[in-house]
């Protein structure tokens, strides 16, 4: 009985340790993601303080119609910045498209992408994975918002 109880306790401790390790890993990834978003938004503010906008980047590249992948904080801010400019946000792409109220049409990543001049990926932490998934499906450039901001600075 004592051996069985010891084994049971050992298994329980192992399960709890594994659960805590997974939870810690998720929290660490989330912290990294939000830190990267903070750094991005901070650079965007610096750009604004210099009197620059992202509109200049899109105009220089000849991107008149774009799609935005990721309609959270950075995506919404980009839509607002491009409003009433020469750059048209043709649609937004988001896993939660059906629940997002946006000033542009929304689709999910599984739907057919209409032709645009470029797709801007706003969840910069996941840019590589997102770009790998959608570059195969489109003929236009897939660009990280982070690259646009640093190039404009």
Backbone as CSV, one residue per row, in Angstrom:
resi,resn,N_x,N_y,N_z,CA_x,CA_y,CA_z,C_x,C_y,C_z
1,UNK,0.800,-1.190,0.000,0.000,0.000,0.000,0.844,1.255,0.000
2,UNK,1.951,1.216,0.780,2.816,2.391,0.860,3.479,2.655,-0.493
3,UNK,3.883,1.598,-1.172,4.525,1.744,-2.488,3.525,2.331,-3.488
4,UNK,2.302,1.826,-3.458,1.254,2.336,-4.352,0.965,3.802,-4.101
5,UNK,0.899,4.179,-2.836,0.649,5.573,-2.497,1.810,6.443,-2.957
6,UNK,3.023,5.959,-2.793,4.211,6.700,-3.237,4.219,6.876,-4.743
7,UNK,3.884,5.800,-5.467,3.817,5.896,-6.926,2.723,6.869,-7.361
8,UNK,1.584,6.779,-6.709,0.476,7.684,-7.026,0.862,9.130,-6.795
9,UNK,1.538,9.382,-5.671,1.994,10.733,-5.362,3.017,11.205,-6.396
10,UNK,3.912,10.307,-6.787,4.922,10.643,-7.799,4.280,11.005,-9.133
11,UNK,3.274,10.241,-9.541,2.561,10.519,-10.793,1.840,11.859,-10.694
12,UNK,1.188,12.107,-9.572,0.462,13.365,-9.378,1.414,14.558,-9.433
13,UNK,2.563,14.440,-8.803,3.556,15.520,-8.817,4.061,15.729,-10.250
14,UNK,4.289,14.636,-10.968,4.746,14.728,-12.360,3.726,15.433,-13.243
15,UNK,2.463,15.095,-13.073,1.396,15.720,-13.862,1.316,17.214,-13.537
16,UNK,1.349,17.544,-12.262,1.270,18.948,-11.844,2.472,19.738,-12.359
17,UNK,3.656,19.153,-12.309,4.867,19.815,-12.792,4.765,20.072,-14.292
18,UNK,4.279,19.088,-15.041,4.111,19.231,-16.485,3.109,20.345,-16.795
19,UNK,1.999,20.367,-16.059,0.972,21.399,-16.243,1.555,22.788,-15.967
20,UNK,2.309,22.915,-14.895,2.908,24.211,-14.551,3.924,24.647,-15.596
21,UNK,4.701,23.697,-16.130,5.686,24.023,-17.164,4.985,24.524,-18.424
22,UNK,3.893,23.878,-18.815,3.139,24.305,-20.000,2.518,25.688,-19.780
23,UNK,1.982,25.906,-18.596,1.383,27.204,-18.272,2.438,28.298,-18.311
24,UNK,3.597,28.034,-17.740,4.692,29.000,-17.737,5.148,29.309,-19.159
25,UNK,5.231,28.283,-20.003,5.639,28.477,-21.393,4.628,29.361,-22.138
26,UNK,3.331,29.126,-21.929,2.293,29.939,-22.573,2.373,31.390,-22.102
27,UNK,2.559,31.580,-20.800,2.647,32.939,-20.246,3.885,33.658,-20.773
28,UNK,4.982,32.933,-20.909,6.212,33.521,-21.421,6.032,33.941,-22.884
29,UNK,5.390,33.096,-23.686,5.124,33.433,-25.088,4.212,34.658,-25.182
30,UNK,3.199,34.698,-24.332,2.276,35.837,-24.331,3.013,37.123,-23.944
31,UNK,3.903,37.036,-22.959,4.684,38.208,-22.552,5.587,38.673,-23.693
32,UNK,6.215,37.734,-24.396,7.063,38.087,-25.541,6.243,38.761,-26.635
33,UNK,5.055,38.216,-26.887,4.168,38.763,-27.925,3.774,40.199,-27.591
34,UNK,3.370,40.444,-26.351,2.957,41.795,-25.959,4.135,42.753,-25.887
35,UNK,5.307,42.268,-25.543,6.497,43.119,-25.550,6.813,43.553,-26.977
36,UNK,6.719,42.625,-27.915,6.984,42.960,-29.311,5.949,43.963,-29.831
37,UNK,4.681,43.785,-29.447,3.632,44.734,-29.834,3.912,46.107,-29.233
38,UNK,4.316,46.143,-27.965,4.645,47.416,-27.316,5.778,48.119,-28.061
39,UNK,6.829,47.378,-28.385,7.966,47.971,-29.100,7.535,48.517,-30.463
40,UNK,6.682,47.762,-31.154,6.172,48.194,-32.453,5.390,49.496,-32.325
41,UNK,4.447,49.529,-31.381,3.617,50.719,-31.213,4.460,51.913,-30.759
42,UNK,5.486,51.658,-29.960,6.392,52.722,-29.516,7.131,53.327,-30.710
43,UNK,7.601,52.482,-31.614,8.280,52.986,-32.814,7.308,53.760,-33.706
44,UNK,6.064,53.312,-33.743,5.039,53.997,-34.542,4.787,55.403,-33.986
45,UNK,4.773,55.521,-32.665,4.618,56.838,-32.027,5.817,57.720,-32.376
46,UNK,7.023,57.162,-32.328,8.227,57.934,-32.693,8.130,58.439,-34.125
47,UNK,7.617,57.590,-35.008,7.438,57.969,-36.400,6.472,59.151,-36.501
48,UNK,5.349,59.058,-35.768,4.355,60.140,-35.767,4.959,61.428,-35.210
49,UNK,5.804,61.306,-34.185,6.438,62.479,-33.598,7.367,63.179,-34.588
50,UNK,7.884,62.420,-35.549,8.726,62.997,-36.597,7.891,63.560,-37.741
51,UNK,6.556,63.469,-37.612,5.670,64.007,-38.636,5.488,63.093,-39.840
52,UNK,5.821,61.827,-39.688,5.708,60.888,-40.804,4.482,59.990,-40.621
53,UNK,4.007,59.447,-41.727,2.910,58.481,-41.686,3.293,57.270,-42.521
54,UNK,2.570,56.206,-42.333,2.814,54.995,-43.120,2.289,55.142,-44.543
55,UNK,1.458,56.146,-44.759,0.920,56.403,-46.098,2.070,56.608,-47.081
56,UNK,3.107,57.291,-46.642,4.274,57.555,-47.493,4.888,56.258,-47.998
57,UNK,5.011,55.277,-47.118,5.590,53.981,-47.496,4.772,53.340,-48.617
58,UNK,3.459,53.274,-48.417,2.595,52.616,-49.398,2.601,53.360,-50.729
59,UNK,2.608,54.687,-50.682,2.638,55.480,-51.916,3.948,55.276,-52.668
60,UNK,5.068,55.266,-51.947,6.378,55.057,-52.581,6.466,53.697,-53.258
61,UNK,5.858,52.693,-52.658,5.892,51.337,-53.214,4.830,51.126,-54.293
62,UNK,3.912,52.066,-54.421,2.832,51.931,-55.395,1.720,51.006,-54.933
63,UNK,1.612,50.833,-53.628,0.558,49.976,-53.066,-0.680,50.842,-52.820
64,UNK,-1.663,50.716,-53.681,-2.882,51.518,-53.568,-4.013,50.770,-52.880
65,UNK,-4.035,49.442,-53.042,-5.051,48.603,-52.388,-4.334,47.524,-51.596
66,UNK,-4.631,47.477,-50.295,-3.967,46.494,-49.440,-5.009,45.712,-48.652
67,UNK,-4.551,44.611,-48.100,-5.319,43.855,-47.117,-4.495,43.859,-45.837
68,UNK,-5.179,43.794,-44.715,-4.500,43.778,-43.417,-4.803,42.455,-42.734
69,UNK,-3.757,41.710,-42.412,-3.911,40.445,-41.703,-3.730,40.724,-40.214
70,UNK,-4.793,40.495,-39.443,-4.755,40.749,-38.000,-5.410,42.074,-37.686
71,UNK,-6.604,42.006,-37.130,-7.363,43.245,-36.892,-7.511,43.542,-35.402
72,UNK,-6.450,43.301,-34.657,-6.447,43.671,-33.251,-5.939,45.110,-33.146
73,UNK,-5.200,45.443,-32.105,-4.756,46.816,-31.854,-4.035,47.441,-33.049
74,UNK,-2.993,46.787,-33.522,-2.185,47.352,-34.602,-2.981,47.407,-35.905
75,UNK,-3.777,46.402,-36.182,-4.593,46.391,-37.399,-5.592,47.531,-37.420
76,UNK,-6.286,47.731,-36.308,-7.252,48.833,-36.205,-6.559,50.185,-36.353
77,UNK,-5.391,50.319,-35.760,-4.642,51.570,-35.840,-4.206,51.844,-37.272
78,UNK,-3.802,50.797,-37.981,-3.406,50.959,-39.379,-4.604,51.369,-40.241
79,UNK,-5.749,50.750,-40.028,-6.956,51.140,-40.761,-7.249,52.618,-40.520
80,UNK,-7.169,53.042,-39.275,-7.432,54.454,-38.938,-6.424,55.393,-39.601
81,UNK,-5.166,55.001,-39.631,-4.146,55.870,-40.228,-4.358,56.017,-41.736
82,UNK,-4.825,54.972,-42.384,-4.986,55.003,-43.843,-6.329,55.568,-44.295
83,UNK,-7.224,55.793,-43.334,-8.540,56.335,-43.655,-8.395,57.681,-44.367
84,UNK,-9.214,57.886,-45.387,-9.207,59.133,-46.164,-7.854,59.431,-46.799
85,UNK,-7.129,58.377,-47.175,-5.844,58.568,-47.865,-5.940,57.916,-49.247
86,UNK,-4.840,57.943,-49.962,-4.794,57.332,-51.290,-4.665,55.806,-51.214
87,UNK,-4.497,55.284,-50.014,-4.343,53.842,-49.824,-5.658,53.268,-49.308
88,UNK,-6.200,52.323,-50.052,-7.479,51.704,-49.708,-7.249,50.358,-49.017
89,UNK,-7.850,50.197,-47.852,-7.832,48.893,-47.191,-9.022,48.131,-47.766
90,UNK,-8.724,47.220,-48.682,-9.778,46.491,-49.389,-10.493,45.510,-48.466
91,UNK,-9.734,44.860,-47.575,-10.337,43.945,-46.606,-9.343,43.621,-45.497
92,UNK,-9.901,43.107,-44.421,-9.103,42.634,-43.297,-9.217,41.123,-43.218
93,UNK,-8.175,40.497,-42.693,-8.135,39.041,-42.543,-7.898,38.746,-41.069
94,UNK,-8.763,37.932,-40.496,-8.605,37.590,-39.078,-9.340,36.279,-38.798
95,UNK,-8.752,35.455,-37.917,-9.404,34.190,-37.541,-10.786,34.435,-36.964
96,UNK,-10.967,35.581,-36.318,-12.226,35.907,-35.652,-13.038,36.918,-36.462
97,UNK,-12.916,36.872,-37.787,-13.507,37.874,-38.679,-14.996,38.089,-38.453
98,UNK,-15.720,37.036,-38.141,-17.171,37.147,-37.991,-17.590,37.997,-36.791
99,UNK,-16.680,38.182,-35.837,-17.013,38.927,-34.618,-16.341,40.295,-34.554
100,UNK,-15.689,40.689,-35.636,-14.969,41.963,-35.636,-15.772,43.008,-36.404
101,UNK,-16.001,44.119,-35.754,-16.663,45.255,-36.402,-15.558,46.169,-36.925
102,UNK,-15.445,46.256,-38.232,-14.396,47.072,-38.833,-14.989,47.896,-39.962
103,UNK,-14.261,48.931,-40.347,-14.739,49.794,-41.435,-14.443,49.191,-42.805
104,UNK,-13.804,48.024,-42.834,-13.534,47.345,-44.100,-14.171,45.953,-44.051
105,UNK,-14.288,45.316,-45.201,-14.795,43.945,-45.246,-13.842,43.031,-44.496
106,UNK,-14.380,42.010,-43.865,-13.564,41.066,-43.096,-13.734,39.658,-43.651
107,UNK,-12.615,38.919,-43.725,-12.651,37.508,-44.102,-11.753,36.719,-43.154
108,UNK,-11.929,35.409,-43.143,-11.053,34.550,-42.354,-9.870,34.119,-43.223
109,UNK,-8.805,33.626,-42.616,-7.641,33.180,-43.392,-7.956,32.010,-44.334
110,UNK,-9.054,31.309,-44.105,-9.413,30.166,-44.943,-10.150,30.572,-46.213
111,UNK,-10.644,31.798,-46.260,-11.413,32.256,-47.411,-10.486,32.669,-48.552
112,UNK,-11.076,32.903,-49.721,-10.316,33.326,-50.899,-9.930,34.796,-50.743
113,UNK,-8.663,35.078,-50.980,-8.167,36.446,-50.881,-8.365,37.150,-52.227
114,UNK,-9.043,38.292,-52.210,-9.155,39.102,-53.415,-7.787,39.693,-53.724
115,UNK,-7.579,40.029,-54.992,-6.300,40.579,-55.399,-6.090,41.970,-54.808
116,UNK,-4.913,42.180,-54.237,-4.501,43.472,-53.695,-3.031,43.687,-54.052
117,UNK,-2.546,44.893,-53.805,-1.142,45.202,-54.100,-0.196,44.629,-53.048
118,UNK,-0.678,44.481,-51.814,0.144,43.935,-50.726,-0.760,43.515,-49.573
119,UNK,-0.270,42.565,-48.786,-0.938,42.168,-47.540,0.011,42.525,-46.406
120,UNK,-0.502,43.297,-45.451,0.289,43.720,-44.298,-0.092,42.851,-43.109
121,UNK,0.900,42.215,-42.507,0.693,41.350,-41.343,0.995,42.154,-40.088
122,UNK,-0.038,42.327,-39.253,0.141,43.130,-38.035,0.551,42.322,-36.805
123,UNK,0.202,41.022,-36.682,0.714,40.276,-35.524,2.181,39.898,-35.768
124,UNK,3.078,40.854,-35.531,4.478,40.709,-35.919,5.173,39.530,-35.232
125,UNK,4.720,39.155,-34.062,5.328,38.027,-33.345,5.168,36.736,-34.145
126,UNK,4.079,36.625,-34.882,3.787,35.417,-35.657,3.990,35.628,-37.159
127,UNK,4.699,36.682,-37.529,4.825,37.022,-38.949,5.324,35.851,-39.796
128,UNK,6.384,35.197,-39.387,6.974,34.121,-40.203,5.971,33.012,-40.491
129,UNK,5.261,32.577,-39.446,4.282,31.502,-39.638,3.141,31.958,-40.549
130,UNK,2.665,33.176,-40.346,1.555,33.695,-41.155,1.999,33.857,-42.603
131,UNK,3.165,34.450,-42.811,3.674,34.651,-44.170,3.835,33.313,-44.884
132,UNK,4.358,32.308,-44.198,4.518,30.984,-44.808,3.182,30.420,-45.283
133,UNK,2.129,30.674,-44.506,0.808,30.151,-44.857,0.174,30.874,-46.038
134,UNK,0.335,32.183,-46.103,-0.420,32.918,-47.130,0.381,33.261,-48.379
135,UNK,1.704,33.252,-48.310,2.496,33.591,-49.499,2.240,32.614,-50.644
136,UNK,1.896,31.386,-50.305,1.609,30.367,-51.320,0.306,30.651,-52.055
137,UNK,-0.552,31.439,-51.441,-1.902,31.660,-51.969,-2.072,32.979,-52.709
138,UNK,-1.062,33.849,-52.659,-1.200,35.172,-53.265,0.005,35.481,-54.153
139,UNK,-0.170,36.437,-55.056,0.937,36.837,-55.926,1.552,38.168,-55.489
140,UNK,0.953,38.787,-54.474,1.450,40.082,-53.995,2.415,39.896,-52.822
141,UNK,3.164,40.941,-52.493,4.054,40.860,-51.329,3.258,40.730,-50.017
142,UNK,3.808,39.971,-49.083,3.266,39.847,-47.728,4.308,40.496,-46.818
143,UNK,3.922,41.612,-46.191,4.876,42.473,-45.496,4.523,42.578,-44.020
144,UNK,5.533,42.555,-43.185,5.343,42.758,-41.752,5.160,44.248,-41.467
145,UNK,4.193,44.574,-40.630,4.007,45.968,-40.213,5.279,46.504,-39.571
146,UNK,5.982,45.657,-38.873,7.233,46.056,-38.232,8.240,46.543,-39.276
147,UNK,8.374,45.828,-40.389,9.307,46.231,-41.443,8.905,47.579,-42.048
148,UNK,7.603,47.780,-42.216,7.104,49.049,-42.770,7.463,50.202,-41.847
149,UNK,7.224,50.025,-40.558,7.502,51.094,-39.592,8.992,51.416,-39.537
150,UNK,9.839,50.373,-39.460,11.269,50.642,-39.374,11.829,51.216,-40.671
151,UNK,11.263,50.839,-41.806,11.714,51.404,-43.071,11.299,52.860,-43.210
152,UNK,10.133,53.215,-42.642,9.619,54.585,-42.730,10.371,55.509,-41.773
153,UNK,10.829,54.948,-40.632,11.558,55.767,-39.649,12.799,56.332,-40.302
